């Protein structure tokens, strides 16, 4: 760690040195050697090695990072040729493609300023064969196309090779687990890569299982570290990049379906609330800081609403977007927490405003896309949490301005990027889905349908075309015979009760319970089969 020397006072015997926490890298003006951990690590629930001494340690060669330039597609130190089969040059070719091209697509914009793909994963491929095989498998895929194999022999070969490399990765992980020869970092990275591969192929249930397994693994590991005694050896804390990556994945996963017990959701909600309320600054200094607290506050609202749901009553198969119909907050404690979450969103918006305003000036031009995307995520998160109000009248028809802004920002972002691709990150699809599926603003919903239906894009487990077609079916049955009105009447809203996806036939089977306008409490069932 490089020491930063301040200007010494007159006749001072030695200059004061700013040192940093070894875990969170936050620099302090003066080291307090009486405290075993810095306040930031305490607030985040992390157990760190405390502040450094007044003589900061020298950076060792073993702790240097893989060389990653600021360019979109990073360069990495090439592994030894002994790690690859020289009789199969495609293995090296697809691995290099992952390092120089695929990583750039997966890491996306600078929104999260996260080094998970550009550093954490690439470093792990150097030492872990299973992670290297998984990376090679993803590198063999075309993330800009979801088309069938067709008659193109080269496409068939790449897909077949991807499956073989993925199988090698799975076998490798199983062997290391059986031999108890893998650390938590490697297991978590492998879990994310497996979820990425499954989500690309539309295997949502398998991808969800991987994500939830990784979250549970990380939580258990952190609890054991905290419970360990002073004389008990313990491993290093989970890297910040991994924590942030799983936060985003958990939002996507719970959006599609979550069968974890209510007690777990309450525990996760309180953990997120503690971090958000104790670390919310007056003003954000970086997008990375703003994005992390937004994701944690969103998770806080998600876990609050899931804690009100009876998980035992959920069907065993994948439910249809329970994120959109999950229980509202009706009892007094839940309503109290609900209001606290909304208040946290307001505090977040106030702290983010200077950063967002700067991105609209010439000085912040390079941050325009990141700032716009984060603003869009804030609005859609607020809208979803607000839809958990005790009654529909408390949110329905009350957020027209925010709904219009989400769509406007989405159009801007789609004009800046290639929308026809796969991403493990959350960018456009889920925010637009919240507007069109949670709020029945007729004009905005039809505009979103026109955007999503022809779009060949998948973000994690969320497919744009699938969401658009479901939205279109709901619009048809809800607006049948409806003439005037900005919104669909409250008593004419439909609720999706069943959805089955046939990936091989590209077909959706949708069933909705539709309210009968003018007859409170009365519903009719509507079903359809949609090509996808």
ABEGO torsion letter per residue (X at the ends): XBBBBBBBBBGBABBBBBBBBAAAGBBBABBBAABABBAAAAAAGBBBAEBBBABBBBBBAAABBBBBBABABBBBBBBBAAABBAABAAAAAAAAAAAAAAAAAAAEBAAAGBAAAAAAAAAAAAABAAAAAAAAAAAABBAABABBAEABAAAAAAAAAAAAAAAAAAAAAAAAAAAGABBAAAAAAAAAAAAAAAAAAGBAAAAAAAAAAAAAAAAAAAAAAAABBAABBBBBBBBAAAAAAAAAAAAAAAAAEBABBAAAAAAAAAAAAAAAAAABBABBABAAAAAAAAAAAAAAAAAAAAAABBAAABBABBBBGAAAABBBBABAAAAAAAAAAAAAAAAAAAAAAAAAAAAABAAAAAAAAAAAAAAAAAAAAAAAAAAABABAAAABGAAAAAAAAAAAAAAAAAAABBABBBBABBBAAAAAAAAAAABBBAAAAAAAAAAAAABBBBBEABBAAAAAAAAAAAAAAAABGBBBEABBBAAABBBBABBBBBAAAGBBBBBBBBBBBGBBGBBBBBBBBBBX
